[in-house]
Each structure stands twice: as structure tokens, then as C-alpha cells.
Amino acid sequence: MFKVTVKETQNPTIIKFEFPDFITRNQNYEFKNIDETKASPLAKKLFFLPFVKSVYISGNFVAVERFSIVEWPDVQESVAAQIEEFVTSGGQVIDMESEAVKKVPVTVYSESTPNPSVMKFVASRMLTKTPVECKSIDDTAVSPLAQALFSFPYVKEVFLDENNVSITKYGIVEWMEITNDIRSFIKNYIEDGKEVIDETHLVKTEAHEQLQETYFDNLDVTSQQIINILEEYVKPAVQADGGNIAFKSYDDTTKLVHVVLQGACSGCPSSTFTLKNGIENMLRQMLHNNDIVVEATNA
């Protein structure tokens, strides 16, 4: 008899239902609501369950994210049974006719950044909600796209945030020689439906943890104020330049604010000036404390 195996993930809202064999090869599917489920009759069925928030299908598993109205121990066996019954009765996990529909076009364009070693590639679709930085190929478990980009010998670092990919190159080539090749590679990679971010690894990262409400709620009031200022007044400008700034810590005794610079900001010649004459002054004025000092670490 066909059986699925229930597996917990690092994210308590997500459960994986593993199949005994592959259900899709070289393709990954993410469905945020029932209107997106044309390619997957199984995903459509799952969305009739009132607690299902999203469905992700890859390799040999179906991952289901729940709303907070239930806990997985209360319903996971029932969901597993419904999946088994659906497949046993001939239901399709992926509709292969829908799969044959043409690729969804993606636009990718390049932008220079204040850091001459970094070029920003902007896609017409969201790639990740959590910033991901890969300083070497050893860091790419969380991003198959970043891993693929490291196959280019001149790629030194890869940073993904929202709908863009910022790439740091070695000095062996000039951007004018390689920009079009990288842009075409990223465009084709996304259009082929290949996995950009591996959610099962993403939830284990510190960056993902810091985006959770519980992390913010456990901080002191001043740290919360600093995060709010960075998010509202600093981060949009930094992201526009292909980088990111993340709060790391605040010491109320020394008044030291520690931030992490990522992407184009990491190693940028102008980053020190921006920290001291921009962010530090802003925090001093908005928090009414001239003793605040900002120091940064390049991630």
C-alpha cells in the first residue's frame, strides 16, 4: 500500500510529507493559494483544508505550511492519510499537461552599485524573503542558484535579497566582459523553474531567525527602536545599492550599536563614511543620545 512519511522541519509551521519515490524532477513548485494550483491537483485538494497556508512540492516530498489555528500533531496524520488516499485513487500530484505549458517569462536587468566589485541583477519576480549571503561555495546549501553561480571562475561572493542578486567578482575580469553572460544565466535559471532558495535550509539561518516576531519581542526597547529606524530609514537605500544592513546587538553600557553589512555594502569603500556620517548621526538624533557609536562587521 502507498504510504507517505511525516517529517518535521526546523520551521514548526511546516511539515514534510515524503513519498517513496520522486514526484517531480528538476522542477519545484510553490503555491500560496488555491488559485495558483493549476499545475497540481494534489495542492488544490490540500487548500480545501482551512489551516493550509502554502504548499511546496520538490523532489520526493510535499511540504505544507499551516496557519496558527491548529498544531501539526493534531492534524498531520489526517493530512498524510488524505494524501495517500488521493494518490492511491489515481489523483495526480503534478498535472503533466499543465507542466508542458510554456515557461513564465522573467525579466532580469543589471545595475551598477557604489562598490565597483559588485553588480546587482534585478529580476521581475520575488526570489527570497530572507537575505542570503554566500561568501563561498561552502555557504550555498541554502541557495542552489548561488551554488550554480559559483561555477563561474570570476564569482567571488553572491548575495540574494527580495528580487535581486548581487555578485562580487574577482579582479581578473571587468564587468563589461561578463555582465551579459551572468544576466542571461540568471534569467534562464529562473525561467526553467529551478530552485532558487532551499527553504529547508533557510529556516536554520540566523537571518531567518531574526525576522521572526519572537526574536524582536525578546529584545530590549532601545534595540527594538534601532531595528525600526534601520528598517524604515536606512535599509531601503542600502537595498537599492545591492546591499543590506542587519542589526546585530546593542550594549546599553557602552552605547555601542553593532550592525552587519552584506552584499555590495561589504567591503565598499564608502561604507565607513555612510556609517559614521549617516547612520550614526541618525541614531543619535532620533534616539536623543549623542553617546551612540555604530560599528560594523562585513558578513
SERO-4910 file (N, C-alpha, C, O; in steps of 0.05 Angstrom, whole numbers):
BEGIN
 pado doro    nc1    nc2    nc3   cac1   cac2   cac3    cc1    cc2    cc3    oc1    oc2    oc3
  Met    A     17    -24      0      0      0      0     18     25      0     38     26     14
  Phe    A      9     45    -16     24     70    -17     24     85     10      3     88     22
  Lys    A     48     93     19     50    107     45     68    131     42     87    131     27
  Val    A     61    153     56     78    176     59     90    177     87     77    167    106
  Thr    A    113    189     90    126    191    116    125    220    125    132    238    110
  Val    A    116    224    149    114    251    160    141    259    173    151    244    189
  Lys    A    152    282    164    177    291    174    175    320    184    165    337    170
  Glu    A    184    325    208    185    352    219    207    367    205    226    356    194
  Thr    A    205    394    205    226    412    194    235    431    216    223    430    238
  Gln    A    255    447    211    264    466    231    243    488    235    243    501    256
  Asn    A    225    491    216    203    511    219    179    496    231    168    479    218
  Pro    A    170    504    255    147    489    267    121    492    252    102    476    257
  Thr    A    119    511    234     94    513    219     94    496    193     73    495    180
  Ile    A    116    484    187    118    468    162    124    439    168    142    432    183
  Ile    A    109    422    155    113    393    156    118    382    128    105    391    109
  Lys    A    136    363    126    141    350    100    128    322    100    129    307    119
  Phe    A    116    316     77    104    290     72    120    277     50    118    284     27
  Glu    A    138    258     58    156    246     39    144    222     25    131    205     37
  Phe    A    148    220     -1    138    199    -18    160    178    -21    184    184    -18
  Pro    A    153    153    -27    173    132    -31    190    135    -56    210    121    -60
  Asp    A    181    153    -74    196    157    -99    193    187   -107    177    201    -95
  Phe    A    209    195   -127    207    223   -136    180    229   -148    169    212   -163
  Ile    A    170    252   -142    144    261   -153    149    283   -173    131    290   -189
  Thr    A    172    295   -173    180    315   -193    210    316   -195    224    313   -175
  Arg    A    220    319   -220    249    321   -224    256    347   -238    243    355   -258
  Asn    A    276    360   -227    286    385   -239    266    408   -239    270    428   -252
  Gln    A    244    405   -224    225    426   -221    216    428   -193    214    408   -178
  Asn    A    210    452   -184    199    457   -157    175    475   -159    174    492   -177
  Tyr    A    156    470   -142    130    485   -144    123    497   -117    125    483    -96
  Glu    A    115    522   -117    106    534    -93     78    547    -98     75    562   -117
  Phe    A     59    540    -81     32    550    -85     23    565    -59     24    554    -37
  Lys    A     16    590    -63      9    607    -40    -22    608    -35    -31    615    -14
  Asn    A    -37    600    -55    -66    598    -52    -77    580    -73    -63    571    -91
  Ile    A   -103    574    -71   -116    554    -89   -117    563   -118   -118    547   -136
  Asp    A   -116    590   -122   -117    600   -150    -92    594   -165    -92    596   -190
  Glu    A    -70    587   -151    -45    582   -165    -40    552   -170    -19    544   -180
  Thr    A    -60    535   -164    -55    506   -164    -62    491   -190    -67    467   -190
  Lys    A    -63    506   -213    -70    492   -238    -51    469   -244    -60    449   -255
  Ala    A    -26    471   -237     -6    451   -243     -7    427   -224      6    407   -229
  Ser    A    -22    429   -201    -22    408   -181    -49    403   -170    -58    417   -152
  Pro    A    -62    381   -179    -88    374   -167    -86    367   -137   -104    372   -122
  Leu    A    -63    356   -129    -59    350   -100    -58    375    -84    -71    377    -63
  Ala    A    -43    395    -93    -42    421    -79    -70    433    -77    -77    445    -56
  Lys    A    -85    432    -98   -112    443    -98   -129    429    -77   -144    443    -62
  Lys    A   -127    403    -74   -142    388    -54   -134    397    -26   -151    400     -8
  Leu    A   -108    400    -22    -98    408      5   -108    435     13   -112    440     37
  Phe    A   -111    453     -6   -121    480      1   -150    481     11   -159    501     21
  Phe    A   -164    459      7   -191    457     17   -191    453     48   -211    457     61
  Leu    A   -168    446     58   -164    445     88   -161    473     98   -143    487     89
  Pro    A   -177    482    117   -177    510    125   -151    520    138   -147    545    140
  Phe    A   -134    502    147   -109    511    160    -85    511    142    -63    518    151
  Val    A    -88    504    116    -66    504     98    -60    532     87    -77    545     76
  Lys    A    -35    541     92    -27    568     84    -12    567     57    -17    584     40
  Ser    A      6    547     53     20    545     28     29    516     24     31    501     43
  Val    A     35    509     -1     43    482     -8     68    484    -26     68    500    -45
  Tyr    A     88    468    -19    113    468    -35    120    439    -43    120    422    -26
  Ile    A    124    435    -69    129    408    -79    157    407    -92    163    423   -109
  Ser    A    173    388    -83    200    386    -94    211    357    -90    206    346    -69
  Gly    A    225    347   -110    237    320   -107    217    299    -99    200    291   -115
  Asn    A    220    288    -75    203    266    -66    185    275    -42    175    258    -27
  Phe    A    180    301    -39    163    309    -17    144    332    -24    148    347    -43
  Val    A    123    333     -7    105    356     -7    107    369     20    101    357     41
  Ala    A    115    394     21    116    409     46     92    427     48     85    442     30
  Val    A     79    426     72     55    442     76     60    461    100     68    453    121
  Glu    A     54    486     95     55    506    116     27    512    127      8    515    112
  Arg    A     24    513    154     -2    516    166     -6    544    177     13    558    183
  Phe    A    -31    552    179    -38    575    195    -38    567    225    -37    544    231
  Ser    A    -38    587    242    -35    582    271    -60    572    285    -60    568    309
  Ile    A    -81    567    269   -106    558    282   -105    529    291   -122    520    306
  Val    A    -84    514    282    -80    486    291    -51    481    296    -34    497    289
  Glu    A    -45    459    309    -18    449    313    -15    424    297    -33    408    294
  Trp    A      9    420    285     13    397    268      8    370    281     -4    352    268
  Pro    A     15    365    306     10    339    319    -20    332    319    -27    308    320
  Asp    A    -37    352    317    -66    347    318    -77    338    291    -98    325    289
  Val    A    -63    346    269    -75    341    242    -57    327    222    -66    319    201
  Gln    A    -31    323    229    -12    314    209    -19    285    199    -15    279    175
  Glu    A    -28    268    217    -34    241    208    -59    241    190    -60    225    171
  Ser    A    -78    258    196   -102    260    178    -94    270    150   -104    260    130
  Val    A    -76    290    149    -67    300    123    -52    279    108    -56    275     84
  Ala    A    -35    264    122    -20    242    109    -39    222     97    -35    212     75
  Ala    A    -60    215    112    -80    195    103    -94    206     78   -100    190     60
  Gln    A   -101    232     78   -115    243     55    -97    243     30   -106    238      8
  Ile    A    -71    249     33    -52    248     11    -50    219      0    -51    215    -24
  Glu    A    -48    200     18    -46    172     10    -71    163     -5    -69    150    -26
  Glu    A    -94    170      5   -119    163     -8   -121    176    -36   -130    163    -55
  Phe    A   -113    201    -38   -114    216    -63    -97    203    -84   -106    199   -107
  Val    A    -72    196    -77    -54    184    -96    -62    156   -103    -61    148   -127
  Thr    A    -70    140    -83    -79    113    -88   -102    111   -107   -104     92   -122
  Ser    A   -120    131   -105   -144    131   -122   -139    142   -150   -157    146   -166
  Gly    A   -113    148   -156   -106    158   -183   -102    187   -186    -98    197   -208
  Gly    A   -104    202   -164   -101    231   -165    -72    239   -172    -53    225   -165
  Gln    A    -69    261   -187    -43    270   -196    -31    290   -176    -44    308   -167
  Val    A     -6    285   -171      9    305   -155     15    329   -172     10    352   -164
  Ile    A     26    324   -196     31    345   -216     16    338   -242     19    316   -251
  Asp    A      1    357   -253    -12    354   -278      8    358   -301     17    381   -306
  Met    A     16    337   -314     37    338   -333     29    355   -358     47    366   -371
  Glu    A      4    357   -364     -5    374   -386     -1    403   -379      8    419   -396
  Ser    A     -7    410   -354     -2    437   -345     28    443   -344     37    465   -350
  Glu    A     43    422   -337     72    425   -336     84    431   -363    105    444   -365
  Ala    A     70    422   -384     81    427   -411     76    455   -421     86    463   -442
  Val    A     60    471   -406     55    499   -414     82    514   -415    100    508   -400
  Lys    A     83    534   -433    109    548   -437    118    561   -411    103    566   -392
  Lys    A    144    567   -410    156    580   -387    143    607   -382    133    620   -400
  Val    A    144    615   -356    135    642   -349    159    661   -353    179    657   -340
  Pro    A    156    680   -371    179    698   -377    188    713   -353    171    722   -336
  Val    A    213    717   -350    225    733   -328    244    753   -340    260    747   -357
  Thr    A    242    777   -330    260    799   -339    282    802   -318    277    803   -294
  Val    A    307    803   -327    330    808   -309    346    830   -321    354    829   -345
  Tyr    A    352    851   -306    369    872   -315    391    878   -294    388    870   -271
  Ser    A    413    890   -303    435    895   -286    437    924   -277    429    942   -292
  Glu    A    447    929   -253    452    956   -243    479    957   -230    487    939   -215
  Ser    A    494    978   -235    519    982   -221    513    990   -192    491   1000   -186
  Thr    A    533    987   -175    530    994   -146    553   1012   -138    573   1015   -153
  Pro    A    552   1025   -115    575   1042   -106    600   1026   -102    622   1037   -101
  Asn    A    597   1000    -99    621    982    -96    629    973   -124    614    958   -137
  Pro    A    652    981   -134    660    974   -161    663    944   -166    664    935   -189
  Ser    A    666    928   -145    669    899   -148    642    885   -149    642    861   -155
  Val    A    620    899   -145    594    887   -143    575    897   -164    573    921   -169
  Met    A    561    879   -177    540    885   -196    514    873   -186    514    850   -176
  Lys    A    492    888   -189    466    879   -179    449    870   -203    447    885   -223
  Phe    A    437    847   -201    419    836   -222    391    834   -211    386    820   -191
  Val    A    372    849   -223    345    851   -213    326    835   -230    325    839   -254
  Ala    A    310    818   -216    291    801   -230    263    812   -227    257    828   -209
  Ser    A    245    805   -245    218    815   -245    199    798   -227    175    800   -229
  Arg    A    211    782   -210    196    765   -191    211    763   -165    236    765   -164
  Met    A    196    757   -143    209    754   -117    225    728   -117    217    708   -126
  Leu    A    249    730   -105    267    707   -103    269    697    -75    271    673    -70
  Thr    A    270    715    -55    272    707    -27    262    729     -9    265    752    -15
  Lys    A    249    721     13    240    740     33    262    744     55    260    764     70
  Thr    A    281    727     56    303    728     75    329    733     61    336    717     43
  Pro    A    344    754     68    370    758     55    388    734     59    390    722     80
  Val    A    402    726     37    420    703     38    447    712     27    449    722      4
  Glu    A    468    708     42    495    715     33    513    691     32    514    676     52
  Cys    A    526    686     10    544    664      6    572    674      0    577    685    -22
  Lys    A    590    672     19    617    682     16    634    663     -1    655    671    -11
  Ser    A    625    638     -2    639    618    -18    619    596    -25    597    596    -15
  Ile    A    628    577    -41    610    555    -49    602    538    -25    582    524    -26
  Asp    A    618    539     -4    612    523     20    587    533     35    576    519     51
  Asp    A    579    558     28    556    570     42    530    566     26    509    577     34
  Thr    A    530    552      4    508    552    -15    487    531    -11    470    527    -28
  Ala    A    487    516     12    466    496     16    439    509     16    419    496      8
  Val    A    437    534     24    412    548     26    403    558     -2    379    565     -5
  Ser    A    421    560    -21    413    571    -47    426    556    -71    449    560    -77
  Pro    A    411    539    -84    421    525   -108    429    545   -130    447    540   -145
  Leu    A    415    568   -132    423    588   -152    451    599   -146    467    601   -164
  Ala    A    456    605   -121    483    615   -114    504    594   -120    526    600   -130
  Gln    A    497    569   -114    516    547   -119    523    546   -149    546    542   -157
  Ala    A    502    549   -166    506    548   -195    523    572   -204    540    569   -222
  Leu    A    519    595   -192    535    619   -200    564    616   -193    581    628   -207
  Phe    A    571    601   -173    599    597   -166    614    580   -186    638    576   -184
  Ser    A    599    569   -206    613    554   -227    628    573   -245    646    565   -260
  Phe    A    621    599   -245    636    619   -260    662    625   -244    660    632   -220
  Pro    A    685    623   -256    710    626   -241    715    654   -230    731    657   -212
  Tyr    A    701    674   -240    705    701   -231    685    709   -209    687    732   -199
  Val    A    667    692   -201    648    698   -180    660    694   -153    669    671   -146
  Lys    A    662    715   -137    674    713   -111    654    709    -89    658    693    -70
  Glu    A    631    724    -90    610    723    -70    583    727    -83    581    740   -104
  Val    A    562    717    -70    535    720    -80    516    728    -57    517    717    -36
  Phe    A    500    749    -62    481    758    -42    454    761    -55    451    774    -75
  Leu    A    433    748    -43    406    749    -53    388    763    -33    390    758     -9
  Asp    A    371    781    -43    353    795    -25    329    804    -42    331    818    -62
  Glu    A    305    795    -33    280    802    -47    281    793    -76    282    769    -82
  Asn    A    282    812    -95    282    804   -124    308    809   -138    309    811   -162
  Asn    A    330    811   -122    356    816   -135    378    798   -126    378    787   -104
  Val    A    398    796   -143    423    780   -137    446    799   -141    451    809   -163
  Ser    A    462    803   -120    486    820   -122    510    801   -122    513    784   -105
  Ile    A    527    806   -142    550    788   -145    576    804   -143    580    825   -155
  Thr    A    594    794   -126    621    805   -123    640    789   -140    640    764   -138
  Lys    A    655    803   -156    674    789   -174    703    791   -165    709    809   -150
  Tyr    A    719    773   -174    748    776   -172    758    796   -192    743    803   -211
  Gly    A    781    807   -188    792    828   -206    803    818   -232    815    833   -247
  Ile    A    800    792   -238    812    781   -263    797    789   -288    807    787   -310
  Val    A    772    800   -285    757    809   -308    743    835   -302    741    843   -278
  Glu    A    733    848   -323    718    873   -319    688    866   -323    681    847   -337
  Trp    A    671    882   -311    642    877   -313    632    877   -341    614    862   -349
  Met    A    643    895   -358    634    897   -385    638    870   -401    625    865   -421
  Glu    A    656    854   -391    662    828   -405    643    806   -396    639    787   -411
  Ile    A    631    808   -373    616    785   -362    587    791   -355    571    772   -349
  Thr    A    579    816   -354    552    823   -344    530    809   -360    511    798   -349
  Asn    A    532    810   -387    510    798   -403    509    768   -399    487    756   -399
  Asp    A    532    755   -395    532    726   -390    518    719   -364    502    700   -363
  Ile    A    524    734   -343    511    728   -317    481    734   -318    465    719   -308
  Arg    A    474    757   -330    446    764   -332    430    743   -347    408    735   -338
  Ser    A    440    732   -369    427    711   -385    425    685   -368    405    671   -369
  Phe    A    446    679   -354    446    655   -338    425    656   -316    410    637   -313
  Ile    A    423    678   -302    403    681   -281    375    680   -293    357    667   -282
  Lys    A    370    694   -314    344    694   -328    336    666   -335    313    657   -329
  Asn    A    353    651   -349    347    624   -358    342    605   -334    325    588   -334
  Tyr    A    358    608   -313    356    592   -289    328    595   -277    315    575   -270
  Ile    A    319    619   -274    293    624   -262    270    615   -280    251    602   -270
  Glu    A    273    620   -306    252    612   -324    249    582   -326    228    571   -332
  Asp    A    271    567   -322    270    538   -322    257    526   -298    254    502   -296
  Gly    A    250    543   -278    236    534   -254    255    521   -235    245    506   -217
  Lys    A    280    525   -237    299    513   -218    298    527   -191    289    550   -189
  Glu    A    306    512   -171    303    522   -143    323    544   -137    347    541   -141
  Val    A    313    567   -129    330    590   -122    339    588    -92    362    592    -86
  Ile    A    319    582    -75    324    581    -46    314    554    -36    291    546    -42
  Asp    A    329    540    -20    321    516     -7    310    523     21    325    528     39
  Glu    A    283    523     23    270    532     47    278    515     72    278    525     94
  Thr    A    284    489     67    290    472     90    317    480    103    321    476    127
  His    A    335    492     87    360    502     99    357    531    108    371    539    126
  Leu    A    340    546     94    337    574    101    327    578    129    337    597    143
  Val    A    309    562    139    298    565    166    319    561    187    314    568    211
  Lys    A    342    549    180    363    545    200    382    568    203    399    569    221
  Thr    A    379    588    186    398    610    185    391    632    206    368    635    214
  Glu    A    412    646    215    408    667    234    392    690    222    376    702    236
  Ala    A    395    695    196    380    717    183    350    711    184    334    729    189
  His    A    342    686    180    314    678    181    303    681    210    281    691    214
  Glu    A    319    673    229    311    674    257    306    703    266    287    709    281
  Gln    A    323    721    256    320    749    264    296    763    252    288    785    260
  Leu    A    283    751    232    259    762    220    234    753    235    212    763    229
  Gln    A    237    735    254    213    725    268    205    744    290    222    757    302
  Glu    A    179    745    296    169    763    316    180    757    344    185    775    360
  Thr    A    185    732    350    195    724    376    223    736    381    229    744    404
  Tyr    A    239    737    361    266    749    363    263    779    371    276    788    389
  Phe    A    247    793    357    243    822    361    231    827    389    239    845    403
  Asp    A    211    811    396    197    814    422    216    810    446    211    821    467
  Asn    A    236    794    443    255    788    465    277    809    468    293    806    487
  Leu    A    278    828    451    299    849    453    290    871    472    266    875    478
  Asp    A    310    887    482    303    910    498    292    932    481    294    931    456
  Val    A    279    952    493    265    973    479    283    988    460    276    994    437
  Thr    A    307    995    469    326   1011    452    334    995    427    335   1006    405
  Ser    A    339    969    431    346    953    408    323    951    388    327    952    364
  Gln    A    298    950    398    275    949    381    273    976    365    266    976    342
  Gln    A    278    998    379    277   1024    366    298   1026    344    293   1037    322
  Ile    A    322   1016    349    344   1016    330    336   1000    305    340   1009    283
  Ile    A    325    977    309    316    960    287    295    974    270    297    974    245
  Asn    A    276    987    283    255   1001    268    266   1024    252    258   1029    229
  Ile    A    286   1038    263    299   1061    248    314   1050    224    312   1061    202
  Leu    A    329   1029    228    345   1017    206    326   1007    184    331   1012    161
  Glu    A    304    994    192    286    983    172    272   1005    156    268   1002    132
  Glu    A    264   1026    169    249   1047    156    265   1067    141    258   1076    119
  Tyr    A    288   1075    152    303   1098    141    329   1090    127    339   1104    110
  Val    A    341   1067    135    367   1060    124    366   1038    103    377   1040     82
  Lys    A    352   1016    110    352    992     93    343    997     65    355    986     46
  Pro    A    321   1013     60    313   1017     32    335   1028     14    338   1020     -9
  Ala    A    350   1048     24    372   1060      9    394   1040      4    406   1039    -17
  Val    A    400   1024     25    422   1005     23    414    982      3    431    974    -12
  Gln    A    389    973      5    380    953    -14    381    962    -43    387    947    -61
  Ala    A    374    988    -47    375    999    -74    403    998    -86    406    997   -111
  Asp    A    423    998    -69    451    996    -78    461    967    -78    485    963    -81
  Gly    A    444    948    -75    452    920    -77    463    908    -51    477    888    -52
  Gly    A    457    921    -29    468    912     -3    447    908     18    423    908     12
  Asn    A    456    904     42    437    900     64    451    908     90    476    905     93
  Ile    A    436    918    109    447    923    136    429    909    156    404    911    154
  Ala    A    441    895    174    425    879    194    435    886    222    459    888    227
  Phe    A    416    890    240    422    895    268    434    870    280    424    848    275
  Lys    A    455    873    296    468    850    309    465    852    340    456    833    353
  Ser    A    472    876    351    470    878    380    471    908    388    480    925    373
  Tyr    A    462    913    413    465    939    425    473    935    455    461    920    469
  Asp    A    494    950    463    504    949    490    496    975    504    506    996    497
  Asp    A    478    973    524    468    996    537    489   1010    554    487   1034    560
  Thr    A    509    995    562    531   1006    578    550   1024    562    556   1046    569
  Thr    A    558   1013    539    577   1027    522    564   1043    500    577   1059    487
  Lys    A    537   1039    497    522   1053    476    531   1044    448    528   1059    428
  Leu    A    543   1021    446    553   1011    421    532    995    405    521    976    416
  Val    A    527   1004    381    508    990    363    525    975    343    542    986    328
  His    A    521    949    341    536    932    323    517    923    301    496    911    306
  Val    A    525    929    276    510    921    252    527    904    234    551    904    236
  Val    A    513    890    216    527    873    196    521    883    169    498    889    162
  Leu    A    542    887    153    539    896    125    541    872    106    558    855    110
  Gln    A    523    871     86    523    848     68    521    858     39    516    882     34
  Gly    A    526    840     21    524    847     -8    543    868    -16    567    867     -9
  Ala    A    534    888    -31    551    909    -42    562    926    -20    583    939    -24
  Cys    A    550    927      4    560    943     26    585    931     38    601    945     50
  Ser    A    588    905     36    610    891     48    636    898     33    638    891      9
  Gly    A    654    912     46    679    919     33    677    943     15    696    949      1
  Cys    A    654    957     15    650    980     -2    667   1003      9    667   1008     33
  Pro    A    682   1018     -8    699   1040      1    684   1062     16    695   1075     33
  Ser    A    658   1066      9    643   1087     21    627   1079     46    613   1095     58
  Ser    A    629   1053     54    612   1044     76    620   1056    103    602   1062    119
  Thr    A    645   1061    108    653   1074    133    642   1102    135    633   1110    156
  Phe    A    644   1117    114    633   1144    113    603   1143    119    593   1159    134
  Thr    A    589   1125    105    560   1122    109    553   1116    138    534   1127    149
  Leu    A    568   1098    150    563   1090    178    565   1114    197    547   1120    212
  Lys    A    588   1128    195    594   1149    214    578   1175    209    568   1187    228
  Asn    A    576   1183    184    563   1208    178    534   1205    171    519   1225    170
  Gly    A    525   1181    168    496   1177    162    482   1163    184    466   1175    198
  Ile    A    487   1137    187    472   1121    206    477   1129    235    458   1131    251
  Glu    A    502   1133    242    508   1140    270    495   1167    278    483   1169    299
  Asn    A    497   1187    260    484   1212    266    454   1210    268    441   1223    284
  Met    A    442   1194    250    413   1190    250    404   1177    276    385   1186    288
  Leu    A    418   1156    286    410   1143    310    413   1162    334    397   1162    352
  Arg    A    435   1178    334    439   1197    356    416   1217    358    405   1223    379
  Gln    A    408   1227    334    386   1247    334    359   1235    341    344   1246    357
  Met    A    353   1212    330    326   1201    333    323   1188    361    300   1185    371
  Leu    A    345   1179    373    344   1167    400    352   1187    422    352   1180    445
  His    A    359   1212    413    366   1233    432    389   1224    450    388   1228    474
  Asn    A    410   1213    438    432   1203    453    458   1206    437    463   1191    418
  Asn    A    474   1226    444    498   1232    428    522   1213    435    543   1215    423
  Asp    A    517   1194    453    539   1176    460    538   1150    443    556   1134    444
  Ile    A    518   1147    426    515   1124    410    538   1122    389    544   1142    376
  Val    A    550   1099    387    571   1093    368    563   1069    351    553   1049    362
  Val    A    567   1071    325    559   1048    307    585   1036    296    602   1049    285
  Glu    A    587   1010    299    608    994    287    596    972    270    575    962    275
  Ala    A    611    965    249    600    945    230    620    922    226    644    925    228
  Thr    A    608    899    220    623    876    211    614    869    183    591    869    177
  Asn    A    634    864    165    627    854    139    621    824    141    639    809    147
  Ala    A    597    817    135    588    789    138    605    770    123    601    746    124
***
